[in-house]
Amino acid sequence: MNTLTFAEALLEQNDYLILSHRRPDGDTLGSGAALCSALRRMGKTAYIFPNPQTVPRVKAYVGAYEAPESFQPKCTVAVDIATPGLFPLGYEGTPDFCVDHHPSNSLYAPLTLLNGARSSCGEIVAELIETMTGSLTGEEATLLYIAVTTDCGCFQYMNTNADTLRTAAHLIDCGAKHHDVVHDFFRKVSRARVLLEGAIFSGMRFYRDGKITVAVVTRQLLADCGAEENDCEDLAGLPGRIDSSIVSVLVREQENGQSKISVRSTPEVDSCAVCAHFGGGGHKMAAGCTLDCDPDTAVERLLKAIDAEWPA
């Protein structure tokens, strides 16, 4: 579906609830809050779902858009959510609309605006808002700048392309607070985060002469470092910083005993195909899944899946 047709269908509705994915990042929350703001500008009633896993750093920007308990939506919009398995904790139902940039999107929503060539959902939402309203406010531009920059690692990740940079420049022209976003999301970290990164790097595991790099983050490791959820954003990029790494894996132990997996790779390996072995998905060079096992078992299973997709 093209952007104009999607926009027209969306604007026929009202009383919107906008969903972010489980363990939300800056892209899903920033994009959703910006869309919420634009719909309100058009006289619509709109809120974002109060995702219980939103970390304080992002909540400072999006908290004002969260729905009150009494709100009864008539239309639900999923933003940056590839599959129903990623719906936020506490949400039950089926969204009416979906905006996404994951090629692995399962098309669960009746109406979907999907562009897998975009590095972030924020780029798609920026175009959608301008199609609906003809403009972006400074606040919407800032929210979308959070979305774009966090999903491409402040333009360091391999998903960054010319369109990413053009969108970022346009958002700054529209009033995005570039310096505030860079300061809050990329320049300053807590003491616990510094300790956590040190522990992760010192415990790295290397396979195939360092072509495969694996980091395991257990709950005990987090406790030892005094790290909370707000200290754990974008850990998935750390094991791939080793210069020999072609495939990097972050395994994070969950409270329920499962292991959350993030896979990153250079173009010669399909991260999405690796994660598809376990029902996951994402992009070719960045994907994820969840395994119902302890971290060490998860590492063994991931290595076998990588071997299957990228024979030695």
Summary of the structure (lengths in Angstrom):
residues: 312
radius of gyration: 19.0
end to end distance: 40.3
largest distance: 58.6
contacts: 1110
relative contact order: 0.11
helix: 43%
strand: 17%
